[in-house]
Amino acid sequence: MSNFIDVQDIAIRNRIATGGRVNPTVEDWNNLLTHIDQLEQENAEIREASLLLIDSLHLITQMMFDKHQDRNEFLKSKQNLRKLLNK
């Protein structure tokens, strides 16, 4: 996952927010920085949720493996889990 923030998009939004002024005020810059901080916070929350999901899936997969010691049965269960996740 990338931390890339579309600078051009932010510049356009800032231009709209400033009423089209070419030289934004200090308040305009503060608003822009606040917006960037919010985006970074959302990105961090999404990354954290993704890691929790990956950990959960790993745990579920491990539990399935423990339950199905037979490798073929385990692989079939893993494929069924993938099918469920793709729905």
N, C-alpha and C positions, 0 to 999 in steps of 0.2 A: 504494500500500500504506500502510496506516495504522499509526501507532505506538500506537494506542489499546490500553490494557490494561484489561480489565474489572475495575474496582475492586471491584464488588460480589462478583464471583467470588472475587477474592483475599481479600476480607474474610471470606467464608464459609469458604474453605479455612483461613484463619488461625484462625478460631474453632474449627474442627475440630482443627487442630494444637495449639491451646492448651488442649484439653480443655473448651472452652466458657467459659473464663474471660472475663469482661467486660473486665477490665483486663489486657491482655497485658504480659508482662515485656519487659525489654530484649532478652533472647535471642529472644523471639517476634518483636519488631520487626526484629532483625537477620536472622532467618530469612526474614521477609517481604521485606526489601530484597534479600537474596541471590536469592530467587525472582524478583523483578522484574528484577534484573540478568541472570539466566539467560534470561528471556523476551526482554529487549532484545538479548542476544547472538544468540539464535536468530533473531530478526527480522532482525538485520543480516546473518547468514549467508544467510538466504533471499533477502534483497534482493540480495546480492552474486551469488548463484547465478543469480538471475533476470536480472541485467544481463549476466552472462557468456553466458547462453542467448540473450538478445536480440542480443548482439554476434555470436555464432556464426551465428545465423539470418541476420543481415544479411550476413555474409561469404559464407555459402552462396548467398544470393540474388544477391549481386553476382557471384559466380563463375558462377552459372547464366546471368546476363545476359551476362557476357563470352563465355561459351561459345555462347550463342544470340543472336546479334546481331539476328536477326529478332524484332521485338517480339511478334508473335503466338505464336511458338514459346516465347519467354521467359514470357509470361503463362500459357501452358499448363503450363510447367514449375513456375511459381510456384503454380498451382492444385493441381498434383500434390503439391507439398511440403505445402501446407495439408491436403490429404486425408490424407497420411501422418501429420502431426502430430495430426490429430483422431481417429486410430484408438486 
